[in-house]
Amino acid sequence: MIPLDELKQGESAVIDKITTDKLPLKLIEMGCLPGNPISLIQKAPFNDPLYFKIDESYLAIRKETAKEILVRRIK
């Protein structure tokens, strides 16, 4: 498992575990839950925020929050 912020652009993974109970409700509503696939679309300048696709939703996640989401790479 790796933190979500370590994915490379274009790489996909499956959310395995969320290590904080302070995850913004909007992320949960958009599908940021264990078992869901996620892919890194783009990194903003200075690598914050990170732009992801979860299911059919696109969202930006701050690097600080992405470190709390553990994923398994899809090969």
Rosetta constraint file for C-alpha pairs under 8 A:
AtomPair CA 1 CA 16 HARMONIC 7.64 0.50
AtomPair CA 1 CA 70 HARMONIC 5.99 0.50
AtomPair CA 1 CA 71 HARMONIC 5.42 0.50
AtomPair CA 1 CA 72 HARMONIC 5.05 0.50
AtomPair CA 1 CA 73 HARMONIC 7.74 0.50
AtomPair CA 2 CA 6 HARMONIC 6.72 0.50
AtomPair CA 2 CA 70 HARMONIC 5.40 0.50
AtomPair CA 2 CA 71 HARMONIC 5.55 0.50
AtomPair CA 2 CA 72 HARMONIC 6.61 0.50
AtomPair CA 3 CA 7 HARMONIC 7.78 0.50
AtomPair CA 3 CA 66 HARMONIC 6.72 0.50
AtomPair CA 3 CA 67 HARMONIC 5.01 0.50
AtomPair CA 3 CA 68 HARMONIC 6.62 0.50
AtomPair CA 3 CA 69 HARMONIC 5.67 0.50
AtomPair CA 3 CA 70 HARMONIC 4.49 0.50
AtomPair CA 3 CA 71 HARMONIC 6.17 0.50
AtomPair CA 4 CA 66 HARMONIC 5.10 0.50
AtomPair CA 4 CA 67 HARMONIC 5.88 0.50
AtomPair CA 4 CA 68 HARMONIC 7.61 0.50
AtomPair CA 4 CA 69 HARMONIC 5.55 0.50
AtomPair CA 4 CA 70 HARMONIC 5.75 0.50
AtomPair CA 4 CA 71 HARMONIC 5.98 0.50
AtomPair CA 5 CA 50 HARMONIC 7.61 0.50
AtomPair CA 5 CA 63 HARMONIC 6.03 0.50
AtomPair CA 5 CA 66 HARMONIC 5.20 0.50
AtomPair CA 5 CA 67 HARMONIC 5.66 0.50
AtomPair CA 7 CA 11 HARMONIC 6.15 0.50
AtomPair CA 7 CA 12 HARMONIC 7.65 0.50
AtomPair CA 7 CA 40 HARMONIC 6.64 0.50
AtomPair CA 8 CA 40 HARMONIC 6.74 0.50
AtomPair CA 9 CA 40 HARMONIC 5.22 0.50
AtomPair CA 9 CA 41 HARMONIC 5.76 0.50
AtomPair CA 9 CA 42 HARMONIC 5.82 0.50
AtomPair CA 9 CA 43 HARMONIC 7.30 0.50
AtomPair CA 10 CA 39 HARMONIC 6.48 0.50
AtomPair CA 10 CA 40 HARMONIC 5.46 0.50
AtomPair CA 10 CA 41 HARMONIC 5.65 0.50
AtomPair CA 10 CA 42 HARMONIC 7.72 0.50
AtomPair CA 11 CA 39 HARMONIC 5.67 0.50
AtomPair CA 11 CA 40 HARMONIC 5.87 0.50
AtomPair CA 11 CA 73 HARMONIC 7.66 0.50
AtomPair CA 11 CA 74 HARMONIC 7.89 0.50
AtomPair CA 12 CA 37 HARMONIC 7.12 0.50
AtomPair CA 12 CA 38 HARMONIC 5.73 0.50
AtomPair CA 12 CA 39 HARMONIC 4.16 0.50
AtomPair CA 12 CA 40 HARMONIC 6.63 0.50
AtomPair CA 12 CA 73 HARMONIC 6.08 0.50
AtomPair CA 12 CA 74 HARMONIC 5.62 0.50
AtomPair CA 13 CA 37 HARMONIC 5.70 0.50
AtomPair CA 13 CA 38 HARMONIC 5.41 0.50
AtomPair CA 13 CA 39 HARMONIC 6.22 0.50
AtomPair CA 13 CA 71 HARMONIC 5.95 0.50
AtomPair CA 13 CA 72 HARMONIC 5.28 0.50
AtomPair CA 13 CA 73 HARMONIC 4.11 0.50
AtomPair CA 13 CA 74 HARMONIC 4.82 0.50
AtomPair CA 14 CA 34 HARMONIC 7.47 0.50
AtomPair CA 14 CA 35 HARMONIC 5.89 0.50
AtomPair CA 14 CA 36 HARMONIC 5.56 0.50
AtomPair CA 14 CA 37 HARMONIC 4.29 0.50
AtomPair CA 14 CA 38 HARMONIC 5.90 0.50
AtomPair CA 14 CA 71 HARMONIC 5.41 0.50
AtomPair CA 14 CA 72 HARMONIC 5.33 0.50
AtomPair CA 14 CA 73 HARMONIC 6.50 0.50
AtomPair CA 14 CA 74 HARMONIC 6.89 0.50
AtomPair CA 15 CA 32 HARMONIC 7.54 0.50
AtomPair CA 15 CA 33 HARMONIC 6.56 0.50
AtomPair CA 15 CA 34 HARMONIC 4.72 0.50
AtomPair CA 15 CA 35 HARMONIC 5.34 0.50
AtomPair CA 15 CA 36 HARMONIC 5.60 0.50
AtomPair CA 15 CA 37 HARMONIC 6.28 0.50
AtomPair CA 15 CA 38 HARMONIC 6.94 0.50
AtomPair CA 15 CA 69 HARMONIC 7.12 0.50
AtomPair CA 15 CA 70 HARMONIC 6.19 0.50
AtomPair CA 15 CA 71 HARMONIC 4.40 0.50
AtomPair CA 15 CA 72 HARMONIC 6.59 0.50
AtomPair CA 16 CA 34 HARMONIC 4.96 0.50
AtomPair CA 16 CA 35 HARMONIC 6.06 0.50
AtomPair CA 16 CA 69 HARMONIC 7.75 0.50
AtomPair CA 16 CA 70 HARMONIC 5.61 0.50
AtomPair CA 16 CA 71 HARMONIC 4.86 0.50
AtomPair CA 16 CA 72 HARMONIC 6.40 0.50
AtomPair CA 17 CA 34 HARMONIC 5.68 0.50
AtomPair CA 17 CA 69 HARMONIC 6.07 0.50
AtomPair CA 17 CA 70 HARMONIC 5.08 0.50
AtomPair CA 17 CA 71 HARMONIC 6.82 0.50
AtomPair CA 18 CA 33 HARMONIC 7.87 0.50
AtomPair CA 18 CA 34 HARMONIC 7.31 0.50
AtomPair CA 18 CA 68 HARMONIC 5.90 0.50
AtomPair CA 18 CA 69 HARMONIC 4.56 0.50
AtomPair CA 18 CA 70 HARMONIC 6.07 0.50
AtomPair CA 19 CA 68 HARMONIC 5.19 0.50
AtomPair CA 19 CA 69 HARMONIC 6.28 0.50
AtomPair CA 19 CA 70 HARMONIC 7.48 0.50
AtomPair CA 20 CA 68 HARMONIC 6.09 0.50
AtomPair CA 23 CA 27 HARMONIC 7.08 0.50
AtomPair CA 23 CA 28 HARMONIC 7.47 0.50
AtomPair CA 23 CA 65 HARMONIC 7.33 0.50
AtomPair CA 24 CA 28 HARMONIC 6.92 0.50
AtomPair CA 25 CA 29 HARMONIC 6.19 0.50
AtomPair CA 26 CA 30 HARMONIC 6.15 0.50
AtomPair CA 27 CA 31 HARMONIC 6.48 0.50
AtomPair CA 27 CA 32 HARMONIC 5.35 0.50
AtomPair CA 28 CA 32 HARMONIC 4.88 0.50
AtomPair CA 28 CA 33 HARMONIC 6.20 0.50
AtomPair CA 30 CA 54 HARMONIC 7.45 0.50
AtomPair CA 30 CA 57 HARMONIC 6.56 0.50
AtomPair CA 31 CA 36 HARMONIC 7.04 0.50
AtomPair CA 31 CA 54 HARMONIC 6.33 0.50
AtomPair CA 31 CA 55 HARMONIC 7.12 0.50
AtomPair CA 31 CA 57 HARMONIC 7.93 0.50
AtomPair CA 32 CA 36 HARMONIC 6.92 0.50
AtomPair CA 32 CA 54 HARMONIC 6.94 0.50
AtomPair CA 36 CA 54 HARMONIC 7.20 0.50
AtomPair CA 36 CA 55 HARMONIC 7.33 0.50
AtomPair CA 37 CA 54 HARMONIC 6.14 0.50
AtomPair CA 37 CA 55 HARMONIC 6.64 0.50
AtomPair CA 38 CA 52 HARMONIC 6.70 0.50
AtomPair CA 38 CA 53 HARMONIC 5.68 0.50
AtomPair CA 38 CA 54 HARMONIC 4.67 0.50
AtomPair CA 38 CA 55 HARMONIC 7.10 0.50
AtomPair CA 39 CA 52 HARMONIC 5.55 0.50
AtomPair CA 39 CA 53 HARMONIC 5.33 0.50
AtomPair CA 39 CA 54 HARMONIC 6.80 0.50
AtomPair CA 40 CA 50 HARMONIC 7.32 0.50
AtomPair CA 40 CA 51 HARMONIC 6.16 0.50
AtomPair CA 40 CA 52 HARMONIC 4.62 0.50
AtomPair CA 40 CA 53 HARMONIC 6.61 0.50
AtomPair CA 41 CA 50 HARMONIC 7.95 0.50
AtomPair CA 41 CA 51 HARMONIC 5.54 0.50
AtomPair CA 41 CA 52 HARMONIC 5.27 0.50
AtomPair CA 41 CA 53 HARMONIC 6.70 0.50
AtomPair CA 42 CA 50 HARMONIC 6.25 0.50
AtomPair CA 42 CA 51 HARMONIC 5.11 0.50
AtomPair CA 42 CA 52 HARMONIC 7.14 0.50
AtomPair CA 43 CA 47 HARMONIC 5.14 0.50
AtomPair CA 43 CA 48 HARMONIC 6.65 0.50
AtomPair CA 43 CA 49 HARMONIC 6.59 0.50
AtomPair CA 43 CA 50 HARMONIC 4.73 0.50
AtomPair CA 43 CA 51 HARMONIC 6.06 0.50
AtomPair CA 44 CA 48 HARMONIC 5.43 0.50
AtomPair CA 44 CA 49 HARMONIC 5.69 0.50
AtomPair CA 44 CA 50 HARMONIC 6.15 0.50
AtomPair CA 44 CA 51 HARMONIC 7.59 0.50
AtomPair CA 47 CA 63 HARMONIC 7.48 0.50
AtomPair CA 48 CA 62 HARMONIC 5.83 0.50
AtomPair CA 48 CA 63 HARMONIC 5.55 0.50
AtomPair CA 49 CA 60 HARMONIC 5.97 0.50
AtomPair CA 49 CA 61 HARMONIC 5.50 0.50
AtomPair CA 49 CA 62 HARMONIC 4.38 0.50
AtomPair CA 49 CA 63 HARMONIC 5.75 0.50
AtomPair CA 50 CA 60 HARMONIC 5.42 0.50
AtomPair CA 50 CA 61 HARMONIC 5.31 0.50
AtomPair CA 50 CA 62 HARMONIC 6.18 0.50
AtomPair CA 50 CA 63 HARMONIC 6.53 0.50
AtomPair CA 51 CA 58 HARMONIC 7.14 0.50
AtomPair CA 51 CA 59 HARMONIC 5.74 0.50
AtomPair CA 51 CA 60 HARMONIC 4.38 0.50
AtomPair CA 51 CA 61 HARMONIC 6.43 0.50
AtomPair CA 52 CA 58 HARMONIC 5.66 0.50
AtomPair CA 52 CA 59 HARMONIC 5.43 0.50
AtomPair CA 52 CA 60 HARMONIC 6.15 0.50
AtomPair CA 52 CA 61 HARMONIC 7.46 0.50
AtomPair CA 53 CA 57 HARMONIC 5.61 0.50
AtomPair CA 53 CA 58 HARMONIC 4.48 0.50
AtomPair CA 53 CA 59 HARMONIC 6.48 0.50
AtomPair CA 54 CA 58 HARMONIC 6.33 0.50
AtomPair CA 54 CA 59 HARMONIC 7.79 0.50
AtomPair CA 61 CA 65 HARMONIC 6.57 0.50
AtomPair CA 61 CA 66 HARMONIC 6.32 0.50
AtomPair CA 62 CA 66 HARMONIC 6.23 0.50
AtomPair CA 63 CA 67 HARMONIC 6.29 0.50
AtomPair CA 64 CA 68 HARMONIC 7.37 0.50
AtomPair CA 65 CA 69 HARMONIC 7.19 0.50
